[in-house]
Amino acid sequence: MYLRKPHATLGDVCSVPDTEPGDDPDAALVAYAGDVAGEHVLILGHSAPAIMCALIRRGCVAATELGQSDRPEAQSVDLTIVPDVATLDDAALVIRHARRALMTAGRIVLRTAAEPSGRLAQGISSLLRLQGFSAVRRRRDGGRTVVSAELPFFGPLVHA
């Protein structure tokens, strides 16, 4: 079972030292997420303490960590970060959970396990499109791939 740390806020103290994104893979993952100032973030999986600290340093309002198999609250976050996806089955599960948790125009950032062929990242991109995400992008980061996508702000998935 994963450690749960609900709602880290600006008042929490981070013991992880400041690092540049190139020095720390978790800080780099947060940097790939773009501007997080004022956002609520869900982290699905492990590596949460370093990622939470990097988010708070960048102005994130709240960060919640859940295990990959835990079901999040519906439409509660602006951004979901998944620090380690090892298989397509894991990816399918976390993408469904992220889709549930994200508000309209929300974003998701996933980092794959080390996989030189790139097939896992291709499969994740396809799964994201099937779940209604758009603007799917992939970026190699060492031996791993970071995949990001956005929920559309318009279309049949948005209800008045």
Backbone bond lengths (Angstrom), bond angles and torsions (degrees), N, CA, C in turn:
res aa  C-N    CA-C-N  psi(-1)  N-CA   C-N-CA  omega(-1)  CA-C   N-CA-C  phi
1 M - - - 1.447 - - 1.525 108.86 -
2 Y 1.293 116.04 144.55 1.454 122.07 -177.62 1.521 111.39 -87.07
3 L 1.291 115.63 151.12 1.455 122.89 173.44 1.519 108.51 -67.46
4 R 1.304 117.25 136.38 1.462 121.12 176.96 1.523 108.80 -108.95
5 K 1.303 116.88 132.05 1.454 121.66 175.46 1.518 106.85 -134.22
6 P 1.327 117.73 89.35 1.450 118.91 -178.03 1.523 112.06 -76.01
7 H 1.278 114.08 139.92 1.455 124.38 169.21 1.521 115.37 51.28
8 A 1.312 116.15 67.18 1.463 119.52 168.72 1.516 106.78 -69.90
9 T 1.315 117.94 135.59 1.453 120.71 -178.03 1.518 109.61 -125.31
10 L 1.321 114.53 177.72 1.455 119.83 -178.96 1.514 112.54 -60.14
11 G 1.327 117.66 -23.10 1.453 120.47 179.98 1.523 112.97 -77.18
12 D 1.327 117.94 -15.80 1.459 120.79 179.62 1.523 109.77 -71.59
13 V 1.310 115.72 147.09 1.455 121.57 179.99 1.520 108.70 -97.79
14 C 1.316 116.81 129.80 1.459 122.17 177.90 1.518 108.93 -102.18
15 S 1.319 115.66 127.24 1.455 119.62 -179.42 1.520 112.24 -90.84
16 V 1.337 117.32 -4.39 1.458 121.05 -179.92 1.525 108.14 -80.92
17 P 1.334 118.98 127.62 1.463 120.40 -177.83 1.523 112.02 -68.26
18 D 1.336 115.99 154.52 1.462 120.92 176.22 1.519 109.18 -62.88
19 T 1.338 115.90 135.69 1.455 121.04 176.35 1.509 109.10 -138.77
20 E 1.279 115.69 160.00 1.459 120.81 174.25 1.518 108.24 -80.10
21 P 1.383 118.42 150.87 1.452 120.53 -179.55 1.523 113.56 -53.68
22 G 1.321 119.09 -33.31 1.454 121.33 -179.71 1.517 113.09 -69.95
23 D 1.343 117.42 -24.03 1.456 121.87 -178.25 1.524 113.12 -84.31
24 D 1.304 117.20 -30.91 1.457 122.72 -172.28 1.528 109.46 -124.34
25 P 1.332 118.32 119.44 1.469 119.72 -178.21 1.526 113.05 -63.16
26 D 1.344 118.23 -31.76 1.458 120.12 178.10 1.524 111.57 -70.22
27 A 1.332 117.16 -40.11 1.469 120.31 175.62 1.525 110.28 -64.94
28 A 1.332 117.25 -36.58 1.462 120.63 177.01 1.524 110.95 -64.44
29 L 1.332 116.74 -39.21 1.469 120.73 177.98 1.519 110.62 -61.46
30 V 1.322 116.85 -42.73 1.465 120.77 177.64 1.529 110.26 -66.07
31 A 1.318 117.35 -38.29 1.465 120.47 178.43 1.534 110.93 -62.48
32 Y 1.329 116.96 -37.77 1.469 120.17 177.60 1.526 111.60 -64.88
33 A 1.319 117.28 -24.49 1.461 121.08 179.77 1.524 112.07 -71.28
34 G 1.317 117.30 -15.97 1.463 120.46 179.67 1.519 111.37 85.72
35 D 1.327 115.28 -154.01 1.463 121.59 -177.00 1.525 109.95 -71.80
36 V 1.313 117.54 121.59 1.464 122.28 179.70 1.526 112.05 -114.06
37 A 1.320 117.69 6.81 1.461 121.37 -178.66 1.527 109.74 -60.16
38 G 1.314 115.90 127.46 1.450 121.96 177.01 1.521 114.89 78.44
39 E 1.325 118.47 8.59 1.462 121.05 -176.10 1.522 112.34 -102.11
40 H 1.333 114.35 157.32 1.456 122.98 172.20 1.523 106.69 -100.72
41 V 1.327 116.54 129.57 1.462 121.20 -172.40 1.522 109.94 -123.62
42 L 1.336 115.56 140.09 1.456 122.93 173.49 1.524 107.91 -112.07
43 I 1.333 116.28 129.87 1.459 121.90 175.88 1.521 106.67 -109.37
44 L 1.332 116.88 119.41 1.464 121.97 179.36 1.522 108.61 -103.12
45 G 1.319 117.31 109.03 1.457 121.39 178.78 1.513 111.92 121.82
46 H 1.329 115.08 -164.53 1.461 120.26 -177.33 1.532 110.80 -93.74
47 S 1.303 118.03 -176.01 1.472 126.31 -175.18 1.519 111.82 74.85
48 A 1.307 117.06 18.76 1.455 120.30 -174.02 1.528 115.54 -65.40
49 P 1.338 121.71 -41.60 1.469 118.53 -175.17 1.532 113.70 -58.18
50 A 1.314 118.31 -46.46 1.467 120.33 179.96 1.520 110.93 -66.81
51 I 1.311 117.00 -38.50 1.463 120.44 179.23 1.523 110.07 -68.36
52 M 1.333 117.33 -42.28 1.476 120.30 178.20 1.517 111.23 -59.54
53 C 1.320 116.80 -43.69 1.460 120.02 179.18 1.524 110.99 -63.24
54 A 1.332 117.22 -42.34 1.467 120.37 178.08 1.529 110.77 -63.67
55 L 1.327 117.50 -38.12 1.472 120.99 178.03 1.522 111.24 -65.28
56 I 1.314 116.58 -44.87 1.463 120.43 -178.49 1.524 110.72 -65.12
57 R 1.336 116.84 -39.11 1.470 119.72 176.87 1.524 111.32 -61.70
58 R 1.324 117.61 -28.11 1.466 121.56 -178.91 1.529 112.24 -92.08
59 G 1.333 118.22 4.13 1.457 120.49 173.35 1.511 116.00 100.03
60 C 1.314 118.18 12.21 1.465 122.09 177.73 1.531 109.42 -62.74
61 V 1.329 116.94 136.59 1.460 121.43 -178.66 1.522 111.33 -76.79
62 A 1.334 117.29 -43.21 1.466 121.33 -178.86 1.510 109.85 -151.33
63 A 1.328 115.48 145.25 1.462 121.53 177.07 1.519 108.57 -134.86
64 T 1.325 115.60 133.56 1.456 122.00 179.31 1.515 108.49 -124.02
65 E 1.327 116.73 137.09 1.459 121.44 178.91 1.513 109.31 -112.73
66 L 1.330 116.06 131.30 1.461 122.61 174.74 1.520 108.86 -130.57
67 G 1.313 116.11 155.58 1.456 120.01 172.13 1.523 109.47 -67.67
68 Q 1.320 116.75 158.25 1.462 120.14 -176.99 1.519 112.53 -61.94
69 S 1.319 118.36 -26.39 1.460 120.03 -178.48 1.527 112.67 -93.06
70 D 1.334 118.23 -5.98 1.470 121.47 179.10 1.526 110.27 -78.23
71 R 1.325 116.00 138.17 1.462 121.16 -178.48 1.531 109.91 -88.49
72 P 1.330 117.06 123.26 1.471 119.58 -178.06 1.526 112.65 -82.21
73 E 1.308 114.68 165.70 1.457 121.82 174.91 1.533 109.22 -67.94
74 A 1.321 117.05 143.03 1.466 121.62 -176.79 1.526 111.63 -69.94
75 Q 1.315 115.87 140.12 1.466 125.59 175.41 1.530 112.73 42.60
76 S 1.326 115.30 57.22 1.462 119.65 -175.16 1.525 114.16 -117.74
77 V 1.346 118.95 -8.77 1.459 120.47 -175.10 1.532 111.50 -135.54
78 D 1.344 113.82 159.47 1.466 121.01 177.23 1.523 111.72 -93.09
79 L 1.330 116.43 -25.71 1.463 121.84 -173.84 1.518 109.22 -144.82
80 T 1.338 115.76 137.80 1.458 121.09 172.95 1.520 107.80 -118.98
81 I 1.331 116.07 131.63 1.463 121.88 177.16 1.524 108.41 -117.31
82 V 1.332 115.49 130.30 1.460 121.74 176.92 1.524 106.64 -119.45
83 P 1.350 117.95 104.68 1.455 120.29 -171.48 1.523 116.08 -74.96
84 D 1.337 118.27 -17.51 1.460 118.30 -177.11 1.520 110.46 -153.58
85 V 1.327 116.42 109.90 1.460 122.44 176.27 1.522 107.08 -116.23
86 A 1.340 116.45 118.94 1.461 120.50 -174.67 1.525 113.56 -99.46
87 T 1.345 118.06 -28.98 1.465 121.24 -176.70 1.524 110.39 -137.69
88 L 1.321 115.74 165.25 1.464 119.86 176.41 1.528 111.46 -67.22
89 D 1.327 117.84 -31.79 1.468 120.12 176.36 1.524 110.75 -64.26
90 D 1.333 116.85 -43.29 1.474 120.72 175.03 1.524 110.28 -60.82
91 A 1.323 115.99 -42.76 1.464 120.91 -179.00 1.523 111.01 -62.15
92 A 1.324 116.99 -44.38 1.470 120.22 -179.73 1.524 110.97 -60.09
93 L 1.330 116.55 -41.92 1.461 120.97 -179.96 1.528 111.39 -65.54
94 V 1.319 117.74 -49.77 1.469 119.48 -176.63 1.525 111.43 -69.79
95 I 1.313 118.63 -31.31 1.466 120.28 177.61 1.529 109.95 -67.54
96 R 1.327 117.89 -40.42 1.478 120.16 175.83 1.525 110.45 -62.21
97 H 1.340 116.83 -43.85 1.466 119.96 179.23 1.531 110.69 -64.94
98 A 1.320 116.95 -41.76 1.464 120.61 179.07 1.519 110.47 -63.38
99 R 1.325 116.71 -42.88 1.476 121.38 -179.69 1.523 110.27 -59.43
100 R 1.314 116.45 -40.02 1.470 121.18 178.26 1.528 111.05 -65.95
101 A 1.322 116.98 -42.59 1.463 121.34 -173.51 1.525 113.80 -77.34
102 L 1.327 117.41 -27.55 1.463 120.20 -173.01 1.521 112.99 -76.36
103 M 1.317 114.47 141.15 1.456 121.14 172.01 1.528 108.80 -81.34
104 T 1.310 116.12 170.02 1.453 121.01 177.35 1.521 109.53 -55.35
105 A 1.310 116.71 137.45 1.458 124.97 -177.81 1.534 112.07 68.05
106 G 1.335 116.72 21.85 1.460 121.26 177.21 1.520 111.51 -75.48
107 R 1.341 115.05 169.33 1.469 120.87 -177.32 1.520 110.03 -129.26
108 I 1.325 114.70 156.65 1.457 121.40 175.20 1.519 108.52 -133.27
109 V 1.334 115.78 141.08 1.465 122.12 175.43 1.522 106.83 -131.55
110 L 1.337 116.42 123.14 1.461 122.37 179.49 1.513 109.46 -121.11
111 R 1.334 116.31 142.78 1.465 120.91 175.30 1.526 107.84 -118.64
112 T 1.323 116.21 125.78 1.460 120.59 -178.59 1.515 110.86 -80.28
113 A 1.319 114.82 161.93 1.462 120.65 168.83 1.528 107.36 -69.28
114 A 1.305 117.07 164.22 1.467 120.77 179.01 1.527 108.82 -60.35
115 E 1.338 115.55 121.73 1.455 120.92 -177.17 1.527 107.72 -154.86
116 P 1.330 117.86 102.60 1.465 120.73 -171.27 1.528 115.43 -67.90
117 S 1.328 119.01 -24.54 1.464 119.53 -175.61 1.525 112.85 -74.12
118 G 1.330 118.08 -26.30 1.454 120.65 -179.38 1.521 114.18 82.82
119 R 1.321 117.96 2.26 1.474 120.56 -179.04 1.523 112.57 -68.33
120 L 1.315 116.76 -34.41 1.462 119.32 177.97 1.523 110.29 -62.41
121 A 1.316 117.81 -45.10 1.466 121.38 179.02 1.531 111.13 -63.78
122 Q 1.326 117.60 -37.83 1.468 120.53 176.73 1.526 110.71 -64.37
123 G 1.330 116.27 -43.02 1.458 120.13 177.67 1.516 112.33 -63.87
124 I 1.329 116.67 -39.79 1.468 120.61 177.84 1.524 110.06 -63.67
125 S 1.315 117.45 -41.32 1.468 120.73 178.25 1.521 110.71 -59.64
126 S 1.321 117.00 -42.74 1.472 121.05 178.35 1.528 111.22 -64.59
127 L 1.340 117.12 -43.56 1.460 120.82 178.36 1.527 111.45 -61.70
128 L 1.314 116.82 -40.14 1.467 120.01 178.45 1.526 110.91 -61.82
129 R 1.317 117.04 -44.42 1.469 119.98 178.87 1.530 111.09 -63.54
130 L 1.324 117.01 -39.05 1.465 120.68 178.31 1.526 112.04 -64.20
131 Q 1.319 117.52 -29.24 1.466 121.82 178.71 1.530 112.83 -87.60
132 G 1.334 117.54 6.02 1.460 120.83 175.13 1.509 115.68 94.53
133 F 1.324 118.03 7.92 1.456 120.84 178.35 1.520 109.94 -80.42
134 S 1.320 116.05 153.50 1.463 121.42 176.97 1.530 108.59 -130.94
135 A 1.315 116.03 -178.63 1.469 122.49 -179.88 1.529 110.51 49.90
136 V 1.322 116.37 47.09 1.464 121.59 -179.24 1.528 108.82 -76.36
137 R 1.339 115.32 126.88 1.468 121.24 -179.20 1.520 109.76 -129.83
138 R 1.330 115.33 147.82 1.468 121.11 176.26 1.517 108.69 -125.18
139 R 1.335 114.56 143.96 1.460 120.53 178.12 1.520 108.69 -144.38
140 R 1.315 116.56 129.24 1.460 121.71 177.75 1.531 108.91 -76.40
141 D 1.322 115.53 136.62 1.458 122.22 178.00 1.523 106.71 -134.77
142 G 1.314 115.84 90.62 1.460 120.28 -173.69 1.520 108.73 68.86
143 G 1.317 117.89 -127.43 1.456 122.02 177.70 1.511 113.29 -89.01
144 R 1.326 116.92 -1.00 1.463 122.17 -177.17 1.520 110.16 -109.09
145 T 1.315 115.54 166.34 1.461 120.95 177.64 1.522 109.02 -123.83
146 V 1.317 116.31 137.02 1.457 122.15 174.42 1.529 106.99 -104.72
147 V 1.329 115.33 125.89 1.460 121.52 180.00 1.525 107.00 -115.40
148 S 1.322 116.64 131.54 1.463 120.58 178.20 1.516 109.50 -129.14
149 A 1.326 115.74 154.28 1.461 121.13 180.00 1.527 108.88 -158.18
150 E 1.322 114.98 166.77 1.467 121.63 -178.96 1.511 109.80 -130.63
151 L 1.332 115.62 150.20 1.457 119.93 170.39 1.522 107.90 -84.57
152 P 1.319 117.96 138.75 1.465 118.79 -179.93 1.526 111.31 -68.85
153 F 1.309 115.10 149.77 1.466 121.29 178.80 1.521 111.44 -87.83
154 F 1.305 116.94 -7.94 1.454 121.76 -176.82 1.524 109.40 -135.56
155 G 1.332 116.47 172.36 1.449 120.41 174.82 1.511 112.59 104.25
156 P 1.345 116.86 -172.03 1.461 120.96 -173.38 1.519 113.98 -68.87
157 L 1.338 118.84 -14.09 1.446 119.99 179.99 1.525 112.68 -82.08
158 V 1.333 117.48 -10.97 1.458 122.10 -179.34 1.517 108.28 -103.75
159 H 1.316 115.76 124.60 1.464 120.70 -179.93 1.522 109.50 -114.68
160 A 1.332 115.30 141.95 1.469 120.37 179.91 1.498 111.54 -76.07
